[in-house]
Amino acid sequence: MFTHQAIIFRVMELQARWVAKVLSGKAELPSQEEMASSVEKLYRELEMTGRSKHHTHRLQNGEVEYVSWLAAQSDTRLPRRWEEISFNTVVKQVLYCGENFRDAWDVDKWIHERDSSN
């Protein structure tokens, strides 16, 4: 599923794992100061790029970093490099070709890109 140029299933699964760990006492939330600092940093970045604060829920370019953080917090294996390339390739293809992305998919190029990243 694509929403605002992000694949959300992986994000939702990792968020659920992390929340379960927090609720079970196996992990702790960041301190209030850390969370407030993180929000302020995001707001500054949004302001510098001319985007409104109502875009705080969009991952877009920060998804790989966020997923890696969630994976580390939930003791889940971090995504391998080719998975990141696969994700970015899919998003680029869908954004470029829209609903016709399956018809324009260059499988050989994708396989070469994946294999050369290992």
C-alpha positions in Angstrom: 0.0 0.0 0.0 1.3 3.4 -0.9 0.3 6.5 1.0 2.2 9.8 0.6 5.0 7.9 -1.2 5.6 5.5 1.6 5.0 1.7 2.0 3.2 1.6 5.3 3.0 -2.1 6.1 6.6 -2.5 7.2 6.3 0.7 9.3 3.1 -0.4 11.0 4.5 -3.8 11.9 7.7 -2.3 13.4 5.7 0.3 15.3 3.4 -2.4 16.7 6.4 -4.4 17.9 7.9 -1.3 19.5 4.7 -0.3 21.2 4.2 -3.9 22.5 7.7 -3.8 24.0 7.0 -0.4 25.7 3.7 -1.6 27.1 5.2 -4.8 28.4 8.0 -2.9 30.1 10.7 -4.5 27.9 11.6 -1.1 26.3 11.3 2.5 27.4 10.1 5.6 25.7 12.6 8.3 25.0 12.6 11.0 27.7 10.2 13.9 27.4 13.1 16.1 26.6 14.4 13.8 23.8 10.9 13.6 22.3 10.3 17.4 22.5 13.8 18.0 21.0 13.0 15.6 18.1 9.7 17.4 17.4 11.4 20.8 17.4 14.1 19.5 15.1 11.5 18.2 12.7 9.6 21.5 12.8 12.8 23.4 12.0 13.5 21.1 9.0 10.0 21.6 7.8 10.3 25.3 8.1 13.7 25.4 6.3 12.2 23.5 3.4 9.0 25.6 3.3 6.7 22.8 4.3 3.8 23.2 6.7 3.7 21.5 10.1 0.7 19.5 9.0 3.1 17.4 7.0 4.7 15.9 10.2 3.1 12.5 9.6 4.7 12.0 6.1 7.8 9.9 6.0 8.8 10.2 2.4 12.6 10.7 2.3 13.0 9.7 6.0 11.4 6.3 5.9 14.6 4.2 5.7 16.1 6.1 8.7 12.8 5.7 10.7 12.4 2.0 9.8 16.0 1.4 10.9 15.4 3.2 14.2 12.2 1.2 14.8 14.0 -2.0 14.0 16.8 -1.3 16.4 14.3 -0.3 19.1 12.3 -3.5 18.7 15.4 -5.8 18.3 14.4 -6.6 14.7 17.0 -7.3 12.1 17.8 -4.1 10.2 16.8 -3.9 6.5 19.6 -5.0 4.2 20.8 -2.5 1.6 19.1 -4.2 -1.3 15.8 -4.0 0.5 16.2 -0.2 0.8 17.1 -0.1 -2.9 14.1 -2.2 -3.7 11.8 0.1 -1.7 13.2 3.2 -3.3 13.0 1.7 -6.8 9.3 0.8 -6.3 8.5 4.2 -5.0 10.3 5.9 -7.9 8.6 3.7 -10.4 5.1 4.2 -9.0 5.6 8.0 -8.8 7.0 8.1 -12.4 4.5 5.8 -14.0 1.5 6.0 -11.8 -0.9 3.1 -12.1 1.0 1.7 -15.1 4.2 1.1 -13.2 3.9 -2.7 -13.6 3.9 -2.4 -17.4 7.0 -0.2 -17.4 9.0 -2.3 -14.8 12.6 -3.0 -15.9 13.2 -6.3 -14.1 16.7 -6.8 -15.4 17.8 -3.3 -14.3 16.3 -3.9 -10.8 18.1 -7.3 -10.5 21.4 -5.8 -11.5 20.9 -2.9 -9.0 20.1 -5.4 -6.3 23.0 -7.7 -7.0 25.6 -4.9 -7.3 24.6 -3.6 -3.8 25.6 -6.8 -2.0 
